[in-house]
Amino acid sequence: MSLEPLPGVLSAIGNTPLVALDQLRPPGAGPLWGKLESFNPGGSAKDRTARALVRDAQRRGVLTKGSVVVESSSGNLGVALAREAVLGGWQFHCVVDRRTNASTLAHIRALGATIHEVEQADPETGDWLVARRALVATLVSELGAINLDQYSNRAAFSAHEEGTMREIVEQLGSLDALSIPVGNAGNITAYWKGYREYA
C-alpha cells in the first residue's frame, strides 16, 4: 500500500496491507496475520477479480468502448464491474438474485448498471446460481452482449495467483498455513499455484 498520490481509482486495486491479529492468535501459535482486502476501492477482493476479467477481455479484443457486458454476481463483483464499466465506457447488466442486499443493489445502480433480478431458484436443482447463469445466457443472446464468466475464466483466478498470493509472499515470506474465502475450487488452486510460484 502506497501513500503516494495515485493516478486513478483502478490503480488503488491491490497492494492491500497485512495486519497482525495477535488478539485472535491461539496460545502457543505463531504470528497470525490478516490481509485487509477492504482497502480495495470497492471494499472487497472482487475488485481484483473484476480488474483481471476486464483486462483479459480487452486484451482479447472482445471488450471495447460501447460493448455490453452481462455477468452474474451475488454483490461485490457487481459493484466492481459497474465501476469498471463507467471508467471503460461500456454498458453493464448485472444478474443477481433476491438474496443480494439492498445497499449493494443501490450501489450498483448508482454506478449506472442495469440490474436483472432472478426471482426463484432453478426449478430442477433448487440452486440460485444455476438460475442466475441461465438468465445471463438469455441476456447475452438478446442483447448481443459478452459474458466475462467469473466462474471459469482463468483470468479470475490469476487475480489471486499473481496478485493476492504474490503480495502475501512478498509481505511475509513462507507460511505455515493459509485461510482463504472459497467460492469455488478455482480459488484454492490459484492461491496454491501462487504460493508455489512466489515462495
C-alpha positions as a printed NumPy array, in Angstrom:
array([[  0.   ,   0.   ,   0.   ],
       [  1.455,   3.318,  -1.079],
       [  0.902,   6.733,   0.479],
       [  1.822,   8.409,  -2.804],
       [ -0.999,  10.012,  -4.824],
       [ -2.421,   7.578,  -7.375],
       [ -3.372,   8.449, -10.967],
       [ -6.835,   6.907, -10.755],
       [ -9.14 ,   4.621,  -8.811],
       [ -8.113,   1.469, -10.681],
       [ -4.505,   1.938,  -9.591],
       [ -5.714,   1.632,  -5.977],
       [ -6.654,  -2.019,  -6.508],
       [ -4.352,  -4.484,  -4.764],
       [ -1.276,  -3.98 ,  -2.601],
       [ -3.509,  -4.187,   0.45 ],
       [ -1.919,  -4.18 ,   3.916],
       [ -1.367,  -7.071,   6.295],
       [ -2.191,  -6.506,   9.954],
       [ -1.188,  -8.551,  12.995],
       [ -4.129, -10.344,  14.654],
       [ -2.443, -11.049,  17.975],
       [ -5.714, -10.936,  19.921],
       [ -7.084, -13.835,  17.856],
       [ -3.966, -15.994,  17.978],
       [ -4.403, -19.269,  19.89 ],
       [ -1.994, -19.83 ,  22.802],
       [  1.321, -21.196,  21.604],
       [  0.624, -20.411,  17.953],
       [  2.926, -18.397,  15.74 ],
       [  2.12 , -14.974,  14.311],
       [ -1.349, -14.54 ,  12.805],
       [ -1.955, -12.007,  10.043],
       [ -4.989, -10.726,   8.161],
       [ -4.929,  -9.169,   4.696],
       [ -7.241,  -6.162,   4.511],
       [ -8.942,  -6.601,   1.164],
       [-11.459,  -3.995,   2.326],
       [ -8.778,  -1.443,   1.373],
       [ -9.585,  -2.058,  -2.289],
       [-11.706,   0.784,  -3.77 ],
       [-14.919,  -1.265,  -3.76 ],
       [-14.204,  -2.729,  -0.346],
       [-13.547,  -6.334,  -1.366],
       [-11.21 ,  -8.739,  -3.132],
       [-13.688,  -8.813,  -6.024],
       [-12.085,  -5.568,  -7.249],
       [ -9.077,  -7.703,  -8.181],
       [-11.284, -10.218,  -9.986],
       [-13.134,  -7.557, -11.952],
       [ -9.912,  -5.824, -12.987],
       [ -8.415,  -9.118, -14.19 ],
       [-11.55 , -10.104, -16.125],
       [-11.759,  -6.718, -17.827],
       [ -8.07 ,  -6.624, -18.727],
       [ -8.295, -10.11 , -20.192],
       [-11.347,  -9.228, -22.323],
       [ -9.697,  -6.014, -23.512],
       [ -6.508,  -7.875, -24.393],
       [ -8.509, -10.369, -26.438],
       [-10.305,  -7.517, -28.197],
       [-13.809,  -8.599, -27.142],
       [-14.396,  -5.669, -24.756],
       [-14.168,  -2.144, -26.121],
       [-15.963,   1.157, -25.611],
       [-19.643,   0.672, -26.34 ],
       [-19.643,  -3.046, -25.539],
       [-22.393,  -4.621, -23.451],
       [-21.378,  -6.986, -20.657],
       [-23.659,  -9.329, -18.715],
       [-22.344, -11.005, -15.565],
       [-23.813, -12.859, -12.615],
       [-22.955, -11.589,  -9.139],
       [-24.03 , -12.026,  -5.559],
       [-22.932,  -8.438,  -4.902],
       [-19.301,  -7.362,  -4.668],
       [-18.265,  -8.308,  -8.195],
       [-21.285,  -6.391,  -9.468],
       [-20.087,  -3.237,  -7.722],
       [-16.581,  -3.673,  -9.103],
       [-17.743,  -4.326, -12.682],
       [-20.191,  -1.411, -12.565],
       [-17.279,   0.881, -11.692],
       [-15.139,  -0.663, -14.444],
       [-17.972,  -0.042, -16.933],
       [-18.152,   3.659, -16.062],
       [-14.404,   4.064, -16.481],
       [-14.252,   1.907, -19.616],
       [-17.225,   3.387, -21.454],
       [-19.254,   0.185, -21.794],
       [-22.634,  -0.999, -20.507],
       [-23.031,  -3.436, -17.657],
       [-26.032,  -5.654, -16.909],
       [-25.754,  -7.385, -13.543],
       [-27.749, -10.548, -12.84 ],
       [-28.469, -11.017,  -9.139],
       [-30.975, -12.942,  -7.072],
       [-33.251, -11.84 ,  -4.256],
       [-30.624, -12.627,  -1.6  ],
       [-28.441,  -9.667,  -2.687],
       [-28.654,  -6.924,  -0.067],
       [-30.389,  -3.642,  -0.867],
       [-27.397,  -1.368,  -0.223],
       [-25.276,  -3.336,  -2.695],
       [-28.012,  -3.141,  -5.323],
       [-28.274,   0.614,  -4.743],
       [-24.511,   0.947,  -5.182],
       [-24.557,  -0.982,  -8.478],
       [-27.467,   1.116,  -9.771],
       [-25.795,   4.364,  -8.68 ],
       [-22.846,   3.448, -10.891],
       [-25.203,   3.194, -13.867],
       [-25.549,  -0.557, -14.268],
       [-28.807,  -2.304, -15.129],
       [-29.899,  -4.947, -12.635],
       [-31.81 ,  -8.099, -13.553],
       [-33.081,  -9.982, -10.517],
       [-33.799, -13.71 , -10.582],
       [-36.982, -14.286,  -8.614],
       [-36.683, -18.013,  -7.96 ],
       [-34.057, -20.717,  -7.841],
       [-33.621, -23.162, -10.704],
       [-36.659, -25.48 , -10.555],
       [-34.674, -28.653, -11.232],
       [-31.724, -28.112,  -8.878],
       [-33.047, -25.563,  -6.391],
       [-29.824, -23.626,  -6.994],
       [-29.819, -19.829,  -7.286],
       [-26.533, -19.711,  -9.174],
       [-27.855, -22.056, -11.855],
       [-30.855, -19.74 , -12.284],
       [-28.629, -16.657, -12.497],
       [-26.379, -18.246, -15.099],
       [-29.394, -19.267, -17.191],
       [-30.599, -15.655, -17.213],
       [-27.092, -14.482, -18.142],
       [-27.144, -16.781, -21.188],
       [-30.549, -15.442, -22.234],
       [-29.468, -11.805, -21.886],
       [-26.2  , -12.364, -23.736],
       [-28.225, -13.649, -26.679],
       [-30.916, -10.954, -26.505],
       [-28.542,  -8.013, -26.05 ],
       [-25.71 ,  -9.201, -28.288],
       [-23.566,  -8.949, -25.194],
       [-20.491, -10.682, -23.844],
       [-20.104, -12.591, -20.6  ],
       [-16.793, -12.375, -18.744],
       [-17.609, -15.653, -16.91 ],
       [-16.048, -15.205, -13.494],
       [-16.738, -18.858, -12.695],
       [-14.434, -20.462, -15.241],
       [-12.366, -17.638, -16.744],
       [ -8.701, -18.273, -15.943],
       [ -8.161, -14.522, -15.544],
       [-10.388, -14.516, -12.443],
       [ -8.076, -16.979, -10.735],
       [ -4.867, -15.275, -11.87 ],
       [ -6.003, -12.181,  -9.964],
       [ -5.28 , -14.106,  -6.756],
       [ -2.442, -16.262,  -8.006],
       [ -0.413, -13.373,  -9.444],
       [ -1.874, -10.658,  -7.231],
       [ -3.05 , -11.551,  -3.736],
       [ -0.779, -14.557,  -3.167],
       [  2.283, -12.861,  -4.637],
       [  1.699,  -9.918,  -2.282],
       [  1.332, -12.189,   0.748],
       [  4.592, -13.988,  -0.041],
       [  6.382, -10.678,  -0.597],
       [  4.982,  -9.356,   2.688],
       [  5.592, -12.439,   4.836],
       [  7.808, -14.969,   3.084],
       [  6.975, -18.594,   3.85 ],
       [  3.726, -19.572,   5.561],
       [  2.732, -22.287,   7.99 ],
       [ -0.938, -22.135,   6.98 ],
       [ -3.302, -20.031,   4.909],
       [ -7.034, -19.499,   5.371],
       [ -8.931, -18.112,   2.385],
       [-12.544, -17.487,   1.389],
       [-13.597, -20.057,  -1.177],
       [-16.356, -19.57 ,  -3.704],
       [-15.112, -22.41 ,  -5.875],
       [-12.193, -24.812,  -6.204],
       [-10.502, -22.452,  -8.651],
       [ -9.617, -20.079,  -5.829],
       [ -7.88 , -22.825,  -3.865],
       [ -5.851, -23.772,  -6.928],
       [ -4.962, -20.141,  -7.648],
       [ -3.631, -19.499,  -4.145],
       [ -1.712, -22.774,  -4.131],
       [ -0.147, -22.114,  -7.535],
       [  0.703, -18.571,  -6.467],
       [  2.407, -19.818,  -3.326],
       [  4.458, -22.36 ,  -5.233],
       [  5.404, -19.723,  -7.791],
       [  6.463, -16.95 ,  -5.448],
       [  7.535, -18.611,  -2.18 ]])
